Amino acid sequence: MSVGVAILGSTGSIGRSTLQVLARQRERFRVVALTGHSNADLLAEQEREWRPAFVGLVNGNGKGEAGRRKGTSCLVEAATHPDVKIVVNGIVGAAGLEATLAALRAGKRVALANKETLVMAGELVTAAAREGGGEIVPVDSEHSAVLQCVAGRRPTELARLILTASGGPFRTWGPERVSRATVAEALKHPTWTMGKKITVDSATLVNKALEVIEAHFLFALDYDHVDVVIHPQSIVHGFAEFVDGSVLAQMGFPTMELPILYALTYPDRVPDQGVRRFDPVAAGSLTFEAVQVDRFPAYVIGREAARVGGTAPARFNAANEVAVQLFLEEKIHFGRIAEVIERAVAEDTHSGGDANSLEDVLRADADARRLALEVACC
Ligand SMILES: NC(=O)c1ccc[n+]([C@@H]2O[C@H](COP(=O)([O-])OP(=O)(O)OC[C@H]3O[C@@H](n4cnc5c(N)ncnc54)[C@H](OP(=O)(O)O)[C@@H]3O)[C@@H](O)[C@H]2O)c1
C-alpha cells in the first residue's frame, strides 16, 4: 500500500523537486494533496498529472479552478487530510506555521523545508509533535546531512554540529560593493537553484542564522554547539561531532532531491537513480573558511536573536521577510536588509518574550513586520 503525501507549496522549487522525486517512486508514494499560492496554471498542470484528492490555491482567482479549495484554510485542510501520512511543507515564510502545527497535532510526519516555522515557533512546533505523535524530519540539506550522520546514535553521544554555508554570491565582495548589490546579482547563487527568498537569505547569510536556530530545535543542542563554516563548493552538507571527538560528514553534489527522498523514507534508504552519483575527482578540492562576520551583519543579528530566545527569533524572521520582500521589489538597497532587521529587532519592547503561546508568537511577528516597514520607509 503506497503512502499518501501532501505537498504544501507544490508550485515552488521544493514542491517541484518533491514531485520529481515522487515521479520515480510511484510504487511507494501517492500524491493526495497539493497546494499553491498564486501559480494557478502550474497547479492545474500538476493536478492533471497527479490527480490528487485535494487541491488548494491560497490566492485563488481566475478560471479552471472549480472544485478547488481557496484561501489560507486550504493549507491546514491539506495537511490534516485523513489519507495523508507525510506532509512536505515547501511553503516559504511564516505562512507555513499553522499547517505544520496542525499536521504534527494530527500525528503526521512533516518533511520540513519551511525552516521559518521552526525559527519563529520552535517550542510550539516541537510541543505539537510531542503531543500529537507527529514527527519533524528536516528537508534542509544541512539538517538532513546531520540527521544522516546521527541516525541510530543516542542523542547524548552528539557533541557539536557544523553546518556548511556556500557563502553566497558576495563571499569575496567588499562591503561597499555588497551594500549596492542589485536584485539580479543577489539571485545569482553560485551552487544552488532555489526560490527567490532563500536565495537572498543565502546572500545575506540570514539563511544560515535561520538554520542554526532550526538545528537547535531539531537536535536539542545549545547554540554554543552549533557552528557554521563557509564551504564554497557545497559538497559537504554538514558535520556531526560526537563526544569521543570523532566527526562524521555527509556529502554529495548539490541537489535537494536526495534530502527530500530521505525525509520521505527516513530512517530507511531506498534505491533511486535520480541523483548524480558522487565522484570525488569531479568534486575536486574542498575548502573551508571561517565566517567573516563583518561581511554578514544580518547573520550576527540572527545568532544574537537565537541567544536571546523567546520571541526574538520570530521577530528576526519576520523583519527579514519584510526586508527581503522590499529588496526584491527594489524599494531598499541590499545593504539596508541588515539595518532594517537590526532596528526592528532592537526596538522590541518585549524582548525575549514568552514564545510558548501562538498568540505571543504571532503578536511578535506582526509587531516586527510593522516596525520593519516603518524603519525601511523613513
Ligand atoms: N529551494 C530550495 O532548494 C530550498 C532548500 C532548503 C530549504 N528551502 C526552504 O523551503 C521553503 C520553500 O522554498 P522554495 O525555494 O521552494 O520557495 P519558492 O520557490 O518561492 O516556493 C514557495 C512556495 O510556497 C507558496 N507560497 C508562497 N507564499 C505563500 C503563502 N503566503 N501561503 C501559502 N503558500 C505560499 C508558493 O506558491 P506559488 O508559487 O503558487 O505562488 C510556492 O509554492 C523555504 O522555507 C526555504 O527556506 C528551500
The ligand as a Gaussian input file, in Angstrom:
#p B3LYP/6-31G(d) Opt

LIG

0 1
 N       14.573000      25.784000      -2.765000
 C       15.437000      25.092000      -2.061000
 O       16.329000      24.439000      -2.635000
 C       15.358000      25.058000      -0.561000
 C       16.356000      24.379000       0.160000
 C       16.227000      24.299000       1.538000
 C       15.161000      24.888000       2.198000
 N       14.228000      25.563000       1.458000
 C       13.110000      26.188000       2.171000
 O       11.896000      25.711000       1.599000
 C       10.892000      26.717000       1.639000
 C       10.397000      26.953000       0.217000
 O       11.457000      27.460000      -0.556000
 P       11.398000      27.493000      -2.155000
 O       12.766000      27.850000      -2.587000
 O       10.775000      26.251000      -2.657000
 O       10.419000      28.749000      -2.380000
 P        9.586000      29.127000      -3.679000
 O       10.181000      28.522000      -4.888000
 O        9.399000      30.593000      -3.631000
 O        8.172000      28.397000      -3.429000
 C        7.334000      28.788000      -2.388000
 C        6.041000      28.011000      -2.425000
 O        5.191000      28.498000      -1.395000
 C        3.984000      29.028000      -1.965000
 N        3.642000      30.199000      -1.181000
 C        4.203000      31.436000      -1.214000
 N        3.629000      32.250000      -0.320000
 C        2.665000      31.527000       0.284000
 C        1.693000      31.817000       1.279000
 N        1.599000      33.034000       1.833000
 N        0.843000      30.833000       1.650000
 C        0.923000      29.608000       1.096000
 N        1.811000      29.260000       0.147000
 C        2.681000      30.218000      -0.250000
 C        4.313000      29.334000      -3.402000
 O        3.138000      29.308000      -4.219000
 P        3.044000      29.996000      -5.699000
 O        4.336000      29.684000      -6.394000
 O        1.863000      29.295000      -6.310000
 O        2.815000      31.444000      -5.516000
 C        5.270000      28.185000      -3.731000
 O        4.543000      27.017000      -3.987000
 C       11.552000      27.947000       2.280000
 O       11.291000      27.941000       3.649000
 C       13.035000      27.704000       2.046000
 O       13.833000      28.331000       3.018000
 C       14.305000      25.664000       0.102000

